Every structure is written in structure tokens, then in C-alpha cells.
Amino acid sequence: MTLDIKHDTERTQFVTLVEGKTAMLQYHVLPDGKTLNYYHTFVPPELRGRHIGQDLVKFALDYAKTNHFKVVPKCPFVKAYIDTHPEYKELE
């Protein structure tokens, strides 16, 4: 399944709609303007186990990498993803 993930800059989140339900990764821009705090990933319970969270995290990390941001992975799901995908370690 290919997700249509959008970056909602107004609400500071990456979001996708699957089967009428919203999954998201929320963040804050830290005061330095160069670091993103990825603090919450949410996938509705009935959609879990379908790699939606992983796809959201990958999209968000690729966004940070492409736009030269550092990342603070406060969300345990984001931290676990980075720990198992060393190509993103440089963002921390």
C-alpha cells in the first residue's frame, strides 16, 4: 500500500488518511529553528500492523534530512525506528 502522506506545516504534523481514519506524526520546531522534536506518532488501533507508522516516520525523517534539520526523537516509536535504521543516526 502506498500512502499519501502530507506535511501540514500549520499544525506541525505529517498526516495520512487511510480508510477514512487519520494517522499522524506530530512535531515541534525547536527555538534554534534547525531542530525538529518528533514527539508523537499515532495510528488508529484498527490500522496498526500495516506499517503505516513506519512509513510516516520514514517520510518525516527524509523530510528532515532533505531540509537539513536535526531531529530529537522524543517519541519512542521514532527513536526505535532510528535505532534500527542507521542511515538516520546522523539526524540526532
N, CA, C and O atoms as a GROMACS GRO file, in nm:
protein
  368
    1MET      N    1   0.085  -0.117   0.000
    1MET     CA    2   0.000   0.000   0.000
    1MET      C    3   0.089   0.124   0.000
    1MET      O    4   0.182   0.135   0.080
    2THR      N    5   0.061   0.215  -0.089
    2THR     CA    6   0.132   0.342  -0.095
    2THR      C    7   0.047   0.448  -0.027
    2THR      O    8  -0.068   0.470  -0.063
    3LEU      N    9   0.106   0.513   0.072
    3LEU     CA   10   0.034   0.616   0.147
    3LEU      C   11   0.053   0.753   0.083
    3LEU      O   12   0.159   0.782   0.027
    4ASP      N   13  -0.047   0.835   0.092
    4ASP     CA   14  -0.040   0.974   0.050
    4ASP      C   15  -0.017   1.057   0.177
    4ASP      O   16  -0.112   1.101   0.242
    5ILE      N   17   0.110   1.077   0.210
    5ILE     CA   18   0.147   1.149   0.333
    5ILE      C   19   0.165   1.296   0.298
    5ILE      O   20   0.233   1.331   0.202
    6LYS      N   21   0.103   1.380   0.378
    6LYS     CA   22   0.112   1.525   0.359
    6LYS      C   23   0.185   1.588   0.477
    6LYS      O   24   0.177   1.539   0.590
    7HIS      N   25   0.257   1.695   0.450
    7HIS     CA   26   0.321   1.773   0.556
    7HIS      C   27   0.232   1.892   0.584
    7HIS      O   28   0.222   1.984   0.503
    8ASP      N   29   0.167   1.891   0.698
    8ASP     CA   30   0.079   2.000   0.741
    8ASP      C   31   0.163   2.095   0.828
    8ASP      O   32   0.177   2.074   0.948
    9THR      N   33   0.219   2.197   0.765
    9THR     CA   34   0.308   2.289   0.837
    9THR      C   35   0.233   2.373   0.939
    9THR      O   36   0.289   2.412   1.041
   10GLU      N   37   0.107   2.403   0.911
   10GLU     CA   38   0.028   2.484   1.004
   10GLU      C   39   0.009   2.411   1.137
   10GLU      O   40   0.016   2.473   1.244
   11ARG      N   41  -0.017   2.282   1.132
   11ARG     CA   42  -0.038   2.202   1.254
   11ARG      C   43   0.087   2.126   1.296
   11ARG      O   44   0.082   2.046   1.390
   12THR      N   45   0.198   2.150   1.228
   12THR     CA   46   0.325   2.084   1.252
   12THR      C   47   0.308   1.932   1.271
   12THR      O   48   0.332   1.876   1.378
   13GLN      N   49   0.265   1.870   1.160
   13GLN     CA   50   0.249   1.725   1.162
   13GLN      C   51   0.259   1.670   1.020
   13GLN      O   52   0.236   1.740   0.921
   14PHE      N   53   0.293   1.544   1.014
   14PHE     CA   54   0.288   1.468   0.890
   14PHE      C   55   0.165   1.379   0.905
   14PHE      O   56   0.148   1.313   1.007
   15VAL      N   57   0.079   1.377   0.803
   15VAL     CA   58  -0.051   1.314   0.820
   15VAL      C   59  -0.089   1.234   0.695
   15VAL      O   60  -0.054   1.271   0.583
   16THR      N   61  -0.162   1.125   0.717
   16THR     CA   62  -0.216   1.047   0.608
   16THR      C   63  -0.355   0.998   0.646
   16THR      O   64  -0.386   0.978   0.764
   17LEU      N   65  -0.438   0.981   0.547
   17LEU     CA   66  -0.574   0.932   0.566
   17LEU      C   67  -0.582   0.792   0.506
   17LEU      O   68  -0.555   0.772   0.388
   18VAL      N   69  -0.620   0.694   0.590
   18VAL     CA   70  -0.632   0.556   0.545
   18VAL      C   71  -0.771   0.506   0.586
   18VAL      O   72  -0.805   0.505   0.705
   19GLU      N   73  -0.848   0.465   0.488
   19GLU     CA   74  -0.982   0.413   0.514
   19GLU      C   75  -1.064   0.509   0.600
   19GLU      O   76  -1.139   0.468   0.689
   20GLY      N   77  -1.049   0.638   0.572
   20GLY     CA   78  -1.124   0.740   0.643
   20GLY      C   79  -1.072   0.773   0.782
   20GLY      O   80  -1.134   0.851   0.855
   21LYS      N   81  -0.959   0.715   0.821
   21LYS     CA   82  -0.901   0.737   0.953
   21LYS      C   83  -0.766   0.810   0.938
   21LYS      O   84  -0.693   0.787   0.841
   22THR      N   85  -0.736   0.896   1.034
   22THR     CA   86  -0.615   0.977   1.029
   22THR      C   87  -0.503   0.917   1.113
   22THR      O   88  -0.522   0.883   1.230
   23ALA      N   89  -0.386   0.905   1.051
   23ALA     CA   90  -0.263   0.867   1.120
   23ALA      C   91  -0.168   0.985   1.107
   23ALA      O   92  -0.167   1.055   1.006
   24MET      N   93  -0.086   1.008   1.212
   24MET     CA   94  -0.002   1.127   1.208
   24MET      C   95   0.125   1.112   1.290
   24MET      O   96   0.136   1.027   1.379
   25LEU      N   97   0.220   1.197   1.256
   25LEU     CA   98   0.340   1.215   1.337
   25LEU      C   99   0.347   1.364   1.365
   25LEU      O  100   0.354   1.445   1.273
   26GLN      N  101   0.345   1.400   1.493
   26GLN     CA  102   0.344   1.541   1.533
   26GLN      C  103   0.484   1.584   1.577
   26GLN      O  104   0.562   1.504   1.628
   27TYR      N  105   0.513   1.711   1.557
   27TYR     CA  106   0.644   1.764   1.595
   27TYR      C  107   0.635   1.910   1.636
   27TYR      O  108   0.535   1.978   1.613
   28HIS      N  109   0.743   1.955   1.699
   28HIS     CA  110   0.764   2.097   1.731
   28HIS      C  111   0.895   2.139   1.665
   28HIS      O  112   0.989   2.060   1.657
   29VAL      N  113   0.900   2.262   1.618
   29VAL     CA  114   1.027   2.320   1.575
   29VAL      C  115   1.089   2.382   1.699
   29VAL      O  116   1.028   2.467   1.763
   30LEU      N  117   1.210   2.342   1.732
   30LEU     CA  118   1.277   2.396   1.850
   30LEU      C  119   1.323   2.539   1.823
   30LEU      O  120   1.335   2.580   1.708
   31PRO      N  121   1.351   2.616   1.930
   31PRO     CA  122   1.384   2.758   1.914
   31PRO      C  123   1.502   2.788   1.822
   31PRO      O  124   1.510   2.897   1.765
   32ASP      N  125   1.594   2.692   1.805
   32ASP     CA  126   1.707   2.718   1.716
   32ASP      C  127   1.666   2.722   1.569
   32ASP      O  128   1.743   2.765   1.484
   33GLY      N  129   1.542   2.676   1.540
   33GLY     CA  130   1.492   2.677   1.403
   33GLY      C  131   1.554   2.572   1.313
   33GLY      O  132   1.523   2.565   1.194
   34LYS      N  133   1.642   2.490   1.369
   34LYS     CA  134   1.715   2.390   1.290
   34LYS      C  135   1.692   2.247   1.340
   34LYS      O  136   1.749   2.152   1.287
   35THR      N  137   1.608   2.234   1.442
   35THR     CA  138   1.586   2.103   1.504
   35THR      C  139   1.436   2.078   1.517
   35THR      O  140   1.360   2.166   1.558
   36LEU      N  141   1.396   1.957   1.481
   36LEU     CA  142   1.256   1.916   1.493
   36LEU      C  143   1.243   1.812   1.603
   36LEU      O  144   1.315   1.712   1.604
   37ASN      N  145   1.152   1.836   1.695
   37ASN     CA  146   1.122   1.741   1.802
   37ASN      C  147   1.005   1.655   1.758
   37ASN      O  148   0.890   1.700   1.761
   38TYR      N  149   1.033   1.531   1.715
   38TYR     CA  150   0.928   1.437   1.676
   38TYR      C  151   0.879   1.371   1.804
   38TYR      O  152   0.943   1.280   1.856
   39TYR      N  153   0.764   1.417   1.854
   39TYR     CA  154   0.722   1.378   1.989
   39TYR      C  155   0.604   1.282   1.995
   39TYR      O  156   0.581   1.223   2.100
   40HIS      N  157   0.530   1.263   1.885
   40HIS     CA  158   0.413   1.175   1.896
   40HIS      C  159   0.377   1.116   1.760
   40HIS      O  160   0.359   1.188   1.662
   41THR      N  161   0.368   0.983   1.756
   41THR     CA  162   0.319   0.913   1.637
   41THR      C  163   0.191   0.842   1.676
   41THR      O  164   0.185   0.776   1.779
   42PHE      N  165   0.088   0.857   1.592
   42PHE     CA  166  -0.040   0.792   1.622
   42PHE      C  167  -0.095   0.725   1.498
   42PHE      O  168  -0.106   0.786   1.392
   43VAL      N  169  -0.130   0.597   1.513
   43VAL     CA  170  -0.201   0.522   1.412
   43VAL      C  171  -0.323   0.462   1.481
   43VAL      O  172  -0.309   0.397   1.585
   44PRO      N  173  -0.442   0.483   1.426
   44PRO     CA  174  -0.562   0.426   1.489
   44PRO      C  175  -0.546   0.274   1.509
   44PRO      O  176  -0.491   0.205   1.424
   45PRO      N  177  -0.595   0.223   1.621
   45PRO     CA  178  -0.576   0.081   1.653
   45PRO      C  179  -0.616  -0.014   1.541
   45PRO      O  180  -0.547  -0.114   1.518
   46GLU      N  181  -0.724   0.014   1.473
   46GLU     CA  182  -0.769  -0.077   1.368
   46GLU      C  183  -0.680  -0.077   1.244
   46GLU      O  184  -0.696  -0.162   1.157
   47LEU      N  185  -0.586   0.017   1.235
   47LEU     CA  186  -0.494   0.024   1.122
   47LEU      C  187  -0.353  -0.024   1.156
   47LEU      O  188  -0.267  -0.031   1.069
   48ARG      N  189  -0.329  -0.055   1.281
   48ARG     CA  190  -0.194  -0.094   1.324
   48ARG      C  191  -0.154  -0.228   1.264
   48ARG      O  192  -0.238  -0.310   1.228
   49GLY      N  193  -0.023  -0.247   1.253
   49GLY     CA  194   0.031  -0.369   1.196
   49GLY      C  195   0.041  -0.366   1.045
   49GLY      O  196   0.069  -0.468   0.982
   50ARG      N  197   0.018  -0.251   0.986
   50ARG     CA  198   0.022  -0.237   0.839
   50ARG      C  199   0.135  -0.144   0.793
   50ARG      O  200   0.134  -0.098   0.679
   51HIS      N  201   0.231  -0.117   0.880
   51HIS     CA  202   0.350  -0.036   0.850
   51HIS      C  203   0.319   0.112   0.825
   51HIS      O  204   0.402   0.183   0.769
   52ILE      N  205   0.203   0.157   0.866
   52ILE     CA  206   0.166   0.297   0.846
   52ILE      C  207   0.255   0.387   0.932
   52ILE      O  208   0.303   0.490   0.884
   53GLY      N  209   0.276   0.350   1.057
   53GLY     CA  210   0.363   0.428   1.145
   53GLY      C  211   0.504   0.436   1.092
   53GLY      O  212   0.566   0.542   1.091
   54GLN      N  213   0.556   0.322   1.046
   54GLN     CA  214   0.691   0.321   0.989
   54GLN      C  215   0.701   0.412   0.867
   54GLN      O  216   0.799   0.484   0.850
   55ASP      N  217   0.599   0.408   0.782
   55ASP     CA  218   0.600   0.493   0.662
   55ASP      C  219   0.595   0.641   0.700
   55ASP      O  220   0.661   0.723   0.637
   56LEU      N  221   0.517   0.674   0.801
   56LEU     CA  222   0.512   0.813   0.849
   56LEU      C  223   0.648   0.858   0.901
   56LEU      O  224   0.696   0.966   0.868
   57VAL      N  225   0.711   0.773   0.982
   57VAL     CA  226   0.841   0.807   1.040
   57VAL      C  227   0.946   0.823   0.929
   57VAL      O  228   1.023   0.919   0.930
   58LYS      N  229   0.948   0.730   0.835
   58LYS     CA  230   1.045   0.740   0.725
   58LYS      C  231   1.024   0.870   0.648
   58LYS      O  232   1.120   0.939   0.616
   59PHE      N  233   0.900   0.903   0.617
   59PHE     CA  234   0.869   1.026   0.546
   59PHE      C  235   0.919   1.148   0.623
   59PHE      O  236   0.981   1.238   0.566
   60ALA      N  237   0.892   1.150   0.754
   60ALA     CA  238   0.933   1.262   0.839
   60ALA      C  239   1.085   1.273   0.849
   60ALA      O  240   1.140   1.383   0.846
   61LEU      N  241   1.152   1.160   0.862
   61LEU     CA  242   1.299   1.162   0.869
   61LEU      C  243   1.361   1.203   0.736
   61LEU      O  244   1.460   1.276   0.733
   62ASP      N  245   1.303   1.157   0.627
   62ASP     CA  246   1.352   1.200   0.495
   62ASP      C  247   1.331   1.350   0.476
   62ASP      O  248   1.416   1.418   0.418
   63TYR      N  249   1.219   1.402   0.526
   63TYR     CA  250   1.195   1.546   0.520
   63TYR      C  251   1.306   1.620   0.597
   63TYR      O  252   1.362   1.717   0.546
   64ALA      N  253   1.335   1.575   0.717
   64ALA     CA  254   1.439   1.639   0.798
   64ALA      C  255   1.575   1.634   0.727
   64ALA      O  256   1.648   1.733   0.722
   65LYS      N  257   1.606   1.518   0.674
   65LYS     CA  258   1.736   1.501   0.606
   65LYS      C  259   1.746   1.592   0.484
   65LYS      O  260   1.847   1.661   0.466
   66THR      N  261   1.644   1.594   0.402
   66THR     CA  262   1.643   1.676   0.280
   66THR      C  263   1.652   1.825   0.311
   66THR      O  264   1.711   1.902   0.235
   67ASN      N  265   1.591   1.865   0.422
   67ASN     CA  266   1.585   2.008   0.457
   67ASN      C  267   1.687   2.049   0.563
   67ASN      O  268   1.679   2.158   0.619
   68HIS      N  269   1.783   1.961   0.590
   68HIS     CA  270   1.897   1.989   0.678
   68HIS      C  271   1.858   2.023   0.821
   68HIS      O  272   1.915   2.112   0.884
   69PHE      N  273   1.758   1.949   0.873
   69PHE     CA  274   1.719   1.961   1.012
   69PHE      C  275   1.784   1.851   1.094
   69PHE      O  276   1.814   1.744   1.042
   70LYS      N  277   1.805   1.877   1.221
   70LYS     CA  278   1.837   1.774   1.318
   70LYS      C  279   1.705   1.728   1.377
   70LYS      O  280   1.603   1.797   1.364
   71VAL      N  281   1.705   1.611   1.441
   71VAL     CA  282   1.583   1.554   1.496
   71VAL      C  283   1.606   1.513   1.641
   71VAL      O  284   1.707   1.451   1.674
   72VAL      N  285   1.511   1.548   1.727
   72VAL     CA  286   1.506   1.496   1.863
   72VAL      C  287   1.392   1.394   1.863
   72VAL      O  288   1.275   1.431   1.852
   73PRO      N  289   1.424   1.264   1.875
   73PRO     CA  290   1.321   1.160   1.870
   73PRO      C  291   1.259   1.134   2.007
   73PRO      O  292   1.286   1.030   2.068
   74LYS      N  293   1.176   1.227   2.055
   74LYS     CA  294   1.110   1.209   2.185
   74LYS      C  295   1.008   1.095   2.181
   74LYS      O  296   0.984   1.029   2.282
   75CYS      N  297   0.948   1.073   2.067
   75CYS     CA  298   0.853   0.962   2.052
   75CYS      C  299   0.932   0.830   2.050
   75CYS      O  300   1.023   0.815   1.968
   76PRO      N  301   0.898   0.736   2.138
   76PRO     CA  302   0.970   0.608   2.142
   76PRO      C  303   0.965   0.533   2.009
   76PRO      O  304   1.059   0.461   1.975
   77PHE      N  305   0.857   0.548   1.935
   77PHE     CA  306   0.846   0.479   1.806
   77PHE      C  307   0.947   0.536   1.706
   77PHE      O  308   1.009   0.460   1.631
   78VAL      N  309   0.963   0.667   1.705
   78VAL     CA  310   1.062   0.731   1.617
   78VAL      C  311   1.202   0.690   1.659
   78VAL      O  312   1.285   0.657   1.574
   79LYS      N  313   1.229   0.691   1.789
   79LYS     CA  314   1.362   0.651   1.839
   79LYS      C  315   1.395   0.508   1.799
   79LYS      O  316   1.506   0.480   1.755
   80ALA      N  317   1.298   0.417   1.814
   80ALA     CA  318   1.320   0.276   1.777
   80ALA      C  319   1.347   0.263   1.627
   80ALA      O  320   1.430   0.182   1.585
   81TYR      N  321   1.277   0.342   1.547
   81TYR     CA  322   1.299   0.338   1.402
   81TYR      C  323   1.442   0.382   1.368
   81TYR      O  324   1.511   0.316   1.290
   82ILE      N  325   1.486   0.492   1.428
   82ILE     CA  326   1.622   0.540   1.403
   82ILE      C  327   1.724   0.437   1.448
   82ILE      O  328   1.823   0.413   1.379
   83ASP      N  329   1.700   0.376   1.562
   83ASP     CA  330   1.794   0.276   1.614
   83ASP      C  331   1.809   0.155   1.523
   83ASP      O  332   1.914   0.091   1.521
   84THR      N  333   1.706   0.124   1.447
   84THR     CA  334   1.712   0.008   1.356
   84THR      C  335   1.739   0.048   1.210
   84THR      O  336   1.747  -0.038   1.123
   85HIS      N  337   1.753   0.177   1.185
   85HIS     CA  338   1.785   0.228   1.051
   85HIS      C  339   1.900   0.328   1.064
   85HIS      O  340   1.878   0.448   1.069
   86PRO      N  341   2.022   0.277   1.069
   86PRO     CA  342   2.138   0.363   1.097
   86PRO      C  343   2.159   0.477   0.998
   86PRO      O  344   2.232   0.571   1.028
   87GLU      N  345   2.098   0.471   0.882
   87GLU     CA  346   2.113   0.580   0.785
   87GLU      C  347   2.052   0.711   0.837
   87GLU      O  348   2.074   0.817   0.778
   88TYR      N  349   1.974   0.704   0.945
   88TYR     CA  350   1.914   0.823   1.003
   88TYR      C  351   1.982   0.870   1.132
   88TYR      O  352   1.945   0.973   1.188
   89LYS      N  353   2.081   0.795   1.180
   89LYS     CA  354   2.150   0.830   1.305
   89LYS      C  355   2.210   0.970   1.301
   89LYS      O  356   2.215   1.038   1.403
   90GLU      N  357   2.255   1.011   1.184
   90GLU     CA  358   2.319   1.142   1.170
   90GLU      C  359   2.224   1.258   1.201
   90GLU      O  360   2.268   1.370   1.225
   91LEU      N  361   2.095   1.231   1.201
   91LEU     CA  362   1.997   1.336   1.229
   91LEU      C  363   1.987   1.371   1.377
   91LEU      O  364   1.941   1.479   1.413
   92GLU      N  365   2.030   1.280   1.462
   92GLU     CA  366   2.018   1.303   1.607
   92GLU      C  367   2.125   1.399   1.655
   92GLU      O  368   2.131   1.430   1.774
   0.00000   0.00000   0.00000
